[in-house]
Amino acid sequence: MASIAPNQDGDALDNRGFTMVELLVVCAIIGVLAMMAIPAFSSIREMAKVARCKSEIRGLELSINGYNLDHGSLPNALDASVSTNLTDPWGRAYVYYKKIQPDHDPGAYLDTSGGHDLNTDFDLYSLGADGATTKNLADPGSMDDVIRGADGAVVAEAKNYGS
């Protein structure tokens, strides 16, 4: 058994500690854990943006319906009388479309069958993270849109609409 040399006070020196290899292994483990956590945090951030968008669409819907009650008709656009130039979480303006006719309106957002309008009164939606839409729930190009549907009964991402 090897003896430990005493220090000047007569106490035994303890040479135990972490080696460079052990420190590198710990750093590597922490790095791997961080790399696994980053995608989880980015998906949480995206879910928060969608939740904020849904809430803002509900607020805009209340403003539009309030305008309708006060003036007897829907506004022609999202102007100062309805909103305060609110932008979606991705920095783009919300899309509002006052319908000309209750069904089969050429400018309306379409349901999953592609044959019927999503709303009978007005469409209100965000273009989502990609900033593009086809205004058709059956088209993959619209899956990240956050939409108001069924005359306000549903506000959801297009990919989750109806589920």
Beta strands, then each sheet from edge to edge (+ up, - down):
strand 1: 95-98
strand 2: 122-126
strand 3: 146-149
strand 4: 154-157
sheet 1: 1+ 2- 3+ 4-
end
